[in-house]
């Protein structure tokens, strides 16, 4: 199996382990990723996820075109409901997902970045939807998701040029949260995880669920949406613990309930 999943200290680390293919993934590895997300969704101890690629050259170079063997029309007709890697359009993974972008994030690789909630990259990373230059399209969530996440002109710049962007350019466009030297990437990821784990896990689940599941609603309707994660927060003992810890001037001890 070339998709590694390691869970420790409330963090799930998912690694695409195909460095010899620049971590490009074929259909078998798409299914392995789907299995990883399902395992994480079933594990309530997980409070944050890190997605990355093995090695130091690529996060994910996208679809393994050498193994594809289908026409563009066949690919579109058999599109993945959850998007590329079963992540980009997924609305059931309620824990925060952080992309550790350690090199190329091209095509489907950028779709994975777009599907994550946060993204930190090494300064030598390159990102782009290169599909138009190959006569293809970023069909698995790239077009529709990017157009909803970025200002219109910036999204169209990424989608219509098919060019590769440096990490610094991607940061300016809003595709990334932070860019650091490659040697500092793991330290930056740890810092982001520390901030995520400092928050009540049920609160983060509810926030992500609200954002992901109310985008089609008016602000007023979204405010009143009776989402399961929201109700869980309002009834949780962690809500009392947060206020109590603040009053007692100490760090809260989250129980996730």
C-alpha positions in Angstrom: 0.0 0.0 0.0 1.4 3.4 -1.0 -0.9 5.5 1.1 0.4 5.6 4.7 -1.8 6.5 7.6 -0.4 7.1 11.1 -2.5 8.2 14.0 -0.7 9.5 17.2 -1.4 12.2 19.8 -4.8 13.1 18.2 -3.2 13.7 14.8 -3.7 11.6 11.7 -0.8 11.8 9.2 -1.7 10.7 5.6 1.3 10.3 3.3 1.2 9.6 -0.4 4.2 7.3 -0.7 5.0 7.1 -4.3 8.1 9.4 -4.6 9.3 7.5 -7.7 6.2 8.8 -9.5 6.3 12.3 -7.8 3.5 11.0 -5.7 1.1 10.9 -8.6 -1.8 8.5 -7.9 -3.7 6.1 -10.0 -7.2 4.6 -9.4 -5.9 2.0 -6.9 -4.3 4.7 -4.8 -7.4 6.9 -5.1 -9.3 4.1 -3.4 -6.6 3.8 -0.7 -7.0 7.5 0.0 -10.8 7.0 0.3 -10.2 4.2 2.8 -7.9 6.5 4.8 -10.5 9.3 5.0 -13.1 6.8 6.1 -10.9 5.4 8.8 -10.2 9.0 10.1 -13.9 9.8 10.1 -14.6 6.7 12.2 -11.9 7.6 14.7 -13.2 10.2 17.1 -9.8 10.5 18.8 -8.5 12.3 15.7 -8.6 16.1 16.0 -6.4 17.2 13.0 -5.0 15.7 9.8 -1.8 16.4 7.9 -1.7 15.4 4.3 1.7 15.2 2.5 3.8 13.4 0.0 6.8 11.2 0.6 10.3 12.6 -0.3 11.3 16.2 -0.8 10.4 16.7 -4.5 6.6 16.5 -4.6 3.4 16.8 -2.6 1.4 15.2 -5.4 1.9 15.6 -9.1 -1.7 14.7 -9.8 -3.3 11.9 -11.7 -0.8 9.2 -12.8 -1.5 9.7 -16.5 0.7 6.7 -17.5 -1.7 4.4 -15.7 -4.9 6.2 -16.7 -5.9 4.4 -19.9 -9.2 6.3 -20.3 -10.5 9.1 -22.5 -11.4 12.4 -21.0 -15.1 11.7 -21.5 -14.8 8.3 -19.7 -13.0 10.0 -16.9 -15.7 12.7 -16.5 -18.5 10.1 -16.7 -16.8 8.1 -13.9 -16.0 11.2 -11.8 -15.4 10.6 -8.0 -18.2 12.0 -5.9 -15.6 13.2 -3.3 -13.3 14.8 -5.8 -9.7 14.0 -6.5 -8.3 11.7 -3.9 -11.8 11.5 -2.5 -11.1 14.7 -0.6 -11.6 17.8 -2.7 -15.4 17.7 -2.6 -15.8 15.6 0.6 -18.2 17.0 3.1 -18.1 14.3 5.8 -14.5 14.8 7.0 -15.2 17.3 9.8 -11.8 17.5 11.3 -9.3 20.2 10.1 -7.0 19.0 7.3 -3.6 20.7 6.8 -1.7 20.2 3.5 2.1 20.0 4.0 3.2 21.0 0.5 6.7 19.7 0.1 7.3 20.2 -3.6 5.1 19.9 -6.8 1.3 20.2 -6.3 0.1 20.0 -9.9 -3.2 19.1 -11.4 -4.9 16.7 -9.0 -2.2 17.6 -6.4 -3.5 21.2 -6.4 -7.0 19.8 -6.1 -5.9 18.1 -2.9 -4.5 21.4 -1.6 -7.8 23.1 -2.4 -9.6 20.3 -0.6 -7.6 20.9 2.6 -8.6 23.6 5.1 -5.1 24.9 5.5 -1.9 24.7 3.5 1.7 25.3 4.4 4.4 25.0 1.7 8.1 24.9 1.3 9.6 27.9 -0.6 10.6 25.6 -3.5 7.1 24.2 -4.0 5.3 24.7 -7.4 1.6 24.7 -7.8 -0.8 24.8 -10.8 -3.7 23.4 -12.7 -1.7 22.3 -15.7 -4.6 20.4 -17.3 -5.5 22.9 -20.0 -2.0 22.6 -21.4 -2.6 18.8 -21.7 -6.0 19.1 -23.2 -7.7 18.1 -20.0 -9.6 19.8 -17.1 -9.3 19.8 -13.3 -12.7 18.1 -13.1 -12.4 16.5 -9.7 -13.3 19.6 -7.7 -10.6 21.9 -8.9 -12.7 24.2 -11.1 -15.7 24.5 -8.9 -13.9 24.7 -5.6 -11.3 27.2 -6.6 -13.9 29.5 -8.0 -15.6 29.5 -4.6 -12.4 30.0 -2.6 -10.6 32.8 -4.5 -11.6 36.2 -5.9 -12.8 35.7 -9.4 -9.9 37.2 -11.3 -7.3 35.2 -9.2 -9.2 32.0 -9.7 -9.5 32.5 -13.4 -5.8 33.3 -13.6 -5.0 30.0 -12.1 -7.6 28.1 -14.2 -7.1 29.7 -17.6 -3.3 30.0 -17.8 -2.4 26.5 -16.9 0.9 27.8 -15.7 2.9 26.8 -12.6 3.1 29.2 -9.7 5.9 29.6 -7.2 5.0 29.1 -3.6 5.4 32.9 -3.1 2.9 33.6 -5.9 0.5 30.9 -4.6 0.6 32.6 -1.2 -0.2 36.0 -2.7 -3.1 34.4 -4.6 -4.5 32.8 -1.4 -3.8 29.2 -2.3 -1.5 28.9 0.7 -1.5 30.0 4.4 2.2 30.1 4.9 5.5 29.6 3.0 8.7 28.6 4.8 12.2 27.4 3.8 12.1 23.6 3.2 14.2 23.0 6.3 11.5 24.7 8.4 8.5 23.0 6.9 8.0 20.4 9.7 8.4 23.0 12.4 5.8 25.2 10.7 3.4 22.2 10.5 3.9 21.5 14.2 3.2 25.1 15.0 -0.1 24.9 13.0 -1.0 21.7 14.7 -0.3 23.2 18.1 -2.8 26.0 17.4 -5.4 23.5 16.1 -5.1 21.2 19.1 -5.4 24.2 21.5 -9.0 24.6 20.3 -11.9 22.4 21.5 -12.2 19.6 19.0 -16.0 19.7 18.9 -15.9 23.4 18.1 -13.6 22.8 15.2 -15.8 20.0 13.9 -18.8 22.3 14.1 -17.1 25.2 12.4 -15.9 23.0 9.5 -19.3 21.4 9.2 -21.1 24.7 9.1 -18.7 26.1 6.5 -18.8 23.0 4.3 -22.6 22.4 4.5 -24.2 25.8 4.3 -22.4 27.4 1.4 -25.7 27.2 -0.7 -27.7 28.9 2.1 -28.3 32.6 2.9 -26.4 33.8 6.0 -29.6 33.9 8.0 -30.6 30.3 7.1 -27.0 29.1 7.7 -27.1 30.7 11.2 -30.1 28.6 12.0 -29.0 25.3 10.4 -29.6 22.5 12.8 -26.3 20.6 12.1 -25.3 17.6 14.2 -21.9 19.0 15.1 -23.4 22.3 16.2 -25.8 20.7 18.6 -23.0 18.5 20.0 -21.0 21.5 20.9 -23.8 23.3 22.6 -24.5 20.2 24.7 -20.8 19.4 25.4 -18.9 19.5 28.7 -16.0 21.0 26.8 -18.0 24.2 26.5 -18.1 24.5 30.3 -14.5 23.4 30.6 -13.4 26.2 28.2 -15.1 28.9 30.3 -13.8 27.4 33.6 -10.2 27.2 32.3 -10.4 30.8 31.2 -11.6 31.9 34.7 -8.9 29.7 36.4 -6.2 31.1 34.1 -5.1 27.6 32.9 -5.0 25.7 29.7 -8.3 23.8 29.0 -8.3 20.0 29.2 -10.4 19.0 26.2 -12.3 15.7 26.3 -14.0 15.9 23.0 -17.4 15.5 24.6 
